[in-house]
Amino acid sequence: MRQFIIYGISDCPSCLRACAAVMETYPSSEYVFINCDFSPTYREVIKNKYHFYTFPIVIMRIGEDEQLLGGH
């Protein structure tokens, strides 16, 4: 099963569209939304970790493998 990790901001239209796009693939895919609203420091950590500097940051996991998909 594919799992998606979406790092986002709750009132960001692009973040909400990314969640909606993954929701449409349920039950063959699942997702976790990590709300980064109140932690600018954590947002910077995630941006630097994935070398992607806008939100959402969408990661696809299959088993132990992760792939950065980017934003929406």
Backbone as a ProteinNet text record, in pm:
[ID]
protein_1_A
[PRIMARY]
MRQFIIYGISDCPSCLRACAAVMETYPSSEYVFINCDFSPTYREVIKNKYHFYTFPIVIMRIGEDEQLLGGH
[TERTIARY]
84.7	0	89.3	49.1	120.5	72.2	167.6	135.6	196.4	124.5	174.1	187.6	294	314.4	307.9	217	199.4	231.4	342.1	377.2	310.7	228.8	155.8	111.2	36.8	-18.5	-170.1	-244.1	-387.3	-471.2	-435.2	-517.2	-454.6	-362.4	-295.7	-377.6	-425.7	-505.7	-431.6	-303.6	-227.9	-215.4	-199.2	-190.7	-323.2	-432.4	-564.3	-591.3	-549.3	-567.4	-484.5	-363.8	-280.5	-349.6	-405.3	-479	-598.4	-672.6	-790.5	-752.7	-642	-598.3	-565.9	-500.4	-467.6	-592.7	-684.4	-809.7	-885.6	-878.3	-950.3	-896.6	-775.8	-716.7	-742.1	-807.5	-837.8	-934.6	-921.3	-840.5	-706.6	-669.2	-539.7	-422.8	-450.9	-348.2	-401	-307.7	-340.2	-250.7	-290.3	-201.6	-206.8	-98.3	-87.1	-57.5	-133.9	-109.3	-38.1	79.6	155.2	140.9	66.6	34.2	153.6	207.7	326.5	293.2	166.3	121.9	202.7	222.3	275.3	420.3	493.7	634.6	719.3	748.1	834.1	971.1	1019.3	1148.7	1141.5	1034.8	1018.3	999.8	928	912.2	1048.2	1138.4	1272.9	1350	1335.5	1401.5	1354.3	1223.3	1166.6	1209.3	1205.2	1249.4	1393.7	1479.1	1620.6	1642.4	1566.7	1581.5	1553.1	1447.1	1406	1451.5	1519.6	1565.8	1449.2	1339.2	1217.6	1164.3	1142.4	1127.7	989.7	890.5	753	664.4	547.2	452.8	334.6	277.3	305.4	433	486.3	593.5	531	525.8	456.4	559.7	554.2	644.3	559.5	603.6	535.7	622.1	558.6	628.1	564.4	651	609	704.4	653	739.5	830.6	959.9	1057.5	1112.8	1076.5	1128.8	1046.9	1116.6	1053.4	1094.3	998.1	1027	960.9	1038.5	983.8	906.3	778.4	698	697.9	722.6	723.5	599.8	553.1	435.5	312.7	215.9	93.2	73.3
-117.7	0	124.2	220.2	347.9	433	499.3	595.5	729	833.8	967.3	1043.4	1118.1	1209.8	1349.2	1429.2	1565.2	1661.5	1732.5	1838.6	1964.1	2027.9	2142.3	2238.8	2335.4	2441.5	2434.8	2439.4	2406.7	2498.1	2625.5	2714.2	2742.3	2657.5	2671.8	2599.1	2669.2	2603.2	2488.6	2504.2	2397.3	2275.2	2297.7	2186.2	2110.3	2183.3	2119.7	2042.6	2095.7	2024.7	1896.6	1901.4	1780.9	1671.9	1708.9	1611.6	1555.9	1642.4	1598.2	1502.7	1530.1	1443.3	1303.1	1294.6	1163.7	1094.8	1171.5	1113.6	1040.4	1090.3	1028.1	890.8	858.3	727.4	624.1	665.5	572.2	466.2	341.7	276.7	222.7	246.6	193.8	276.6	393.7	479.7	540	571.2	639.9	762.3	857.4	970.9	1019.1	1085.8	1151.4	1297.4	1386.8	1529.8	1577.4	1633.7	1687.2	1838.6	1889.1	2031.4	2106.8	2196.8	2273	2418.3	2446.6	2584.4	2659.5	2596.9	2670.4	2636.8	2590.2	2559	2600.9	2729.3	2775.1	2707	2673.1	2605.3	2467.3	2392.6	2259.8	2271.1	2372.3	2393.6	2407.2	2481.5	2499.5	2367.8	2287.2	2156.8	2070.1	2064.8	1982.1	2034.7	2164.9	2223.3	2183.7	2194.3	2161.8	2012.2	1931.4	1786.2	1739.9	1793.2	1747.4	1840	1949.2	2046.2	2092.7	2120	2167.4	2280	2396.8	2515.7	2580.2	2509.8	2558.3	2444.7	2481.6	2382.8	2370.8	2251.6	2132.4	2062.5	1980.1	1887.9	1749.5	1681.8	1553.2	1442.7	1345.3	1230.3	1106.2	1019.3	891.8	781.8	696	581.2	452.8	362.6	226	137.4	71	-4.9	91	67.6	154.7	261.1	257.5	351.7	479.8	593.7	725	794	865.8	943.8	1079.8	1184.9	1319.3	1341	1373.8	1406.1	1555.6	1633.3	1778.7	1840.1	1944.9	2015.3	1978.5	2069	2041.8	2151.2
0	0	0	-78.5	-78.8	36.8	98.6	203.2	162.2	190.9	161	291.4	301.8	412.9	353.1	403.6	352.2	466	450.8	544.7	492	574.6	523.5	630.4	583.5	666.5	647.4	756.5	750.8	663.7	648.2	565.7	429	386.7	257	149.8	47.9	-56.3	-125.8	-151.4	-217.2	-127.5	1.7	96.8	101.2	101.9	104.5	-24	-138	-265.5	-268.9	-211.4	-207.4	-125.5	-11.1	71.3	-4.7	-71.8	-147.2	-259.5	-326.3	-436.3	-384.8	-269.9	-214.6	-160.2	-101.8	-51.2	-161.1	-281.9	-393.4	-427.7	-383.8	-414.7	-305.2	-195.9	-86.7	-137.5	-106.4	-4.5	-54.1	-179	-224.7	-173.2	-121.3	-63	66.9	154.9	279.2	288.7	374	395.3	538.6	575.4	704.7	674.3	735.8	721.4	846.3	828.8	941.4	937.3	1034.1	1041.5	1099.2	1020	1059.4	1091.3	1120.3	1143.3	1248.2	1360.5	1474.9	1506.8	1407.3	1429.9	1310.2	1298.9	1189.7	1191.5	1308.9	1318.9	1254.4	1282.7	1222.8	1071.6	1025.8	880.8	814.6	876.9	821	819	923.7	928.4	811.6	790.1	682.2	545.3	526.3	399	368.6	468.5	448.5	429.8	500.9	488.5	345.8	286.7	154	41.2	75.9	-25.2	-112.7	-46.1	-113.2	-26.2	-83.1	-0.3	-2.3	-52.6	-44.9	7.1	54.4	106.1	12.5	2.4	79.2	31.6	118.3	81.8	90.3	-23.1	-31.6	-51.5	37.4	34.1	11.6	-80.3	-100.3	-40.7	38.9	98.2	48.6	6.7	-24.2	53.7	155.2	245.3	319.1	310.7	376.7	282.3	155.6	56.9	57.8	55.4	48.5	-79.8	-137.9	-257.5	-243.3	-262.6	-261	-390.1	-377.3	-494.4	-519.8	-416	-430.3	-370.7	-434.4	-385.5	-465	-465.4	-540.9	-640.9
[MASK]
++++++++++++++++++++++++++++++++++++++++++++++++++++++++++++++++++++++++

